[in-house]
Every structure is written in C-alpha cells, then in structure tokens.
C-alpha cells in the first residue's frame, strides 16, 4: 500500500469501520508531507484540517448509549450494534491559512481559504512552501499540496454495547472491542462503561407516574494505530541540490506511526414510556470529548546544509534532516449541552432503535440487536 493510502488511515480508519473498508471516506492526499514542516506549523495545519473530525467523532461516540428511558429489570439485558453519525456545521468545513500564523510555511499558489477534512473536494489545490535565505539566495526547501475535503459532511463512529439490569432499578452498560488488526489499515480497539438508574422509586408518588424518569452516564475510549513510512527520498524535490545522509540508513525511518486516542463522556436525564412493542424517550444532557493525535518515530524534513559554503566545497545547499515525534495534538470536542430523543421497536427478542441529539454537532444514531426483559 503506497504512502497516499497509508496516510488516509491517519485520519479516517474509523470511517472505514463504520461504512466499510471499500469506501473511500476521505481523499486525504499527500497530507503526510505536512510532517516535514516545523513542529509548530505541522500541528497548526493538522489541527485546523482535523477540527471537525475531533468534535464530530466525540459526539458520535457519545450517542447510542440507551434506547429507552427505563433501565432493564434484574437480569434483563440487551446487546446492540449501532453507528453514530455527527453532522459537521458549515462553519467548520473551511479554515484560513493566514489565521494560523504559520512560522515557516507560506501559500505558494492557490486559495488561502482551505477545506477541512469534511469540506468540499472540487476546489482549487493550495500549495504550501518553505523558503530560507542561503548565502543571499532565497532557496525553496520544500513544498506540498494541502489535501482538499471529502464532500462528506458527517463523522461516523461504530459502537457495540451490552447492558444488564442488576438491582434497585439500575442497569450497567459495557462497550468493548479487543484490539483488532484490520488488514493494511492498522489496529482498532474500544472500551467503555456506563450506568442508568431509575428515579421514580425516589420520588413521592413516583411509581404512579405514567412515565419513567432516569439518569444515565457513559464513558468511551477508542484507540486507532496505523504505521506508515515516509523517507528522505519521498520528500526531496530538488535532488541536484539536496544531500541525503540517510540514503543508506533506511532504519532511520522505522517506527513511524499515527496514534489516535479518543475519550468521550456523557450524562443524560431521561424521561420516556416503554410499551410492549415500542418505547419512546427524550431528555437533556451534557457531553465532552478529547482526541489525542501523536506521531511516534523519526520523520524527514529539508533544511539548510550547515556545511555549504557557496559551492566552494562540493556540498549541496540543502540537506535531509530529522524530526522526532512532530505531532502531539489534543483536540477538544466543541460540544456541551444537548437535547435528545429516540425510540426502540421490539420484535420478540429483536429490536431496532434510532435517536437524534441536538447540539453543536447534532448526531443521528441507528442500531439493532437483541433484548430481554
């Protein structure tokens, strides 16, 4: 698998899990070349490009925890497979390069207003470049094309949840997927836990109310890891003026990897009614999420050759250098208060469910599974 598609996994392996490995959820392009910029510039660009992914993925993970307002009865249970689908706001589909205050990079050609990962794909390409003055000459160190968007204004997240009723109108929930190696895309794992507790028992006359009132909370952590390889040869644009001291040291680039850890928390107050076939519910809640993106390993960049003396000593003006772990980002999800509503329909022990959450990143969720009591 070439670098282009290895780096697609950098951002979107989770999208593949939700909609199938054959679907090109993101046309990321040569985004890996961003890593050759200074650490500050690389982080600013990756953060701006991935902003909707960080918020949307957390919002999707915070959905699908419940399909009724009432907890299971003692030893009642359900197993549900679902997918959250967060809607990216229009304002988060573009970003401006000048607003990033980049230190090294500048717009070489194309528009300065760029698409995020969930923006448009049919737009003009923007080329960013880095220059440095060497012996009075302005030399181009490197350039790369920024990826455009995907024309997909949503962020999906798959979920597998089991729940069981214990005592005192309380239900405990578990999400768990052991680490899975997904062909050439990388590894994926998920775990989470939650609880739902009925409040009618604590309210005066609560057992006489025609509706169920409860409170629930959930936590999910999802981890994706994908290895790839970016060498000095991959980034050299002017081989006649660039020395590569690592040409015979391929082991220098071993261990390159993208690691994405997402944590999502939610708490909801619910009210609803459960009938033999259908259950409906609504509520309000609060959620937060954090996505951490890291790039362990050593990566190539182009810089000024300190041994160059204006061509008098047979040295090239440019040289391949190394960057250690250039990306270490924490993306905070832009969500908070939300309202939600949903339903579940049962057919003997089987059920289907759907919900909608109104928030900054509004989210749909649909699932199916089995349930008892």
C-alpha positions, 0 to 999 in steps of 0.5 A: 500500500503506497504512502497516499493510502497509508496516510488516509488511515491517519485520519479516517480508519474509523470511517472505514469501520463504520461504512466499510473498508471499500469506501473511500471516506476521505481523499486525504492526499499527500497530507503526510508531507505536512510532517516535514514542516516545523513542529509548530506549523505541522500541528497548526495545519493538522489541527485546523484540517482535523477540527471537525473530525475531533468534535464530530467523532466525540459526539458520535461516540457519545450517542447510542448509549440507551434506547429507552428511558427505563433501565432493564429489570434484574437480569434483563439485558440487551446487546446492540450494534449501532453507528453514530453519525455527527453532522459537521456545521458549515462553519467548520468545513473551511479554515484560513491559512493566514489565521494560523500564523504559520512560522515557516510555511507560506501559500505558494499558489492557490486559495488561502481559504482551505477545506477541512477534512469534511469540506468540499473536494472540487476546489482549487489545490493550495500549495504550501512552501518553505523558503530560507535565505542561503548565502543571499539566495532565497532557496525553496526547501520544500513544498506540498499540496494541502489535501482538499475535503471529502464532500462528506459532511458527517463523522461516523463512529461504530459502537457495540454495547451490552447492558444488564439490569442488576438491582434497585432499578439500575442497569450497567452498560459495557462497550468493548472491542479487543484490539483488532488488526484490520488488514493494511489499515492498522489496529482498532480497539474500544472500551467503555462503561456506563450506568442508568438508574431509575428515579421514580422509586425516589420520588413521592408518588413516583411509581404512579407516574405514567412515565419513567424518569432516569439518569444515565452516564457513559464513558468511551475510549477508542484507540486507532494505530496505523504505521506508515513510512515516509523517507528522505527520498519521498520528500526531496524535490530538488535532488541536484541540490539536496544531500541525503545522509540517510540514503543508506540508513533506511532504519532511520525511518522505522517506527513511524506511526499515527496514534489516535486516542479518543475519550468521550463522556456523557450524562443524560436525564431521561424521561420516556414510556416503554410499551410492549412493542415500542418505547419512546424517550427524550431528555437533556444532557451534557457531553465532552470529548478529547482526541489525542493525535501523536506521531511516534518515530523519526520523520524527514524534513529539508533544511539548510546544509550547515556545511555549504559554503557557496559551492566552494566545497562540493556540498549541496545547499540543502540537506535531509534532516530529522524530526522526532515525534512532530505531532502531539495534538489534543483536540477538544470536542466543541460540544456541551449541552444537548437535547435528545430523543429516540425510540426502540421497536421490539420484535420478540427478542429483536429490536431496532432503535434510532435517536437524534441529539441536538447540539453543536454537532447534532448526531443521528444514531441507528442500531439493532440487536437483541433484548430481554426483559 
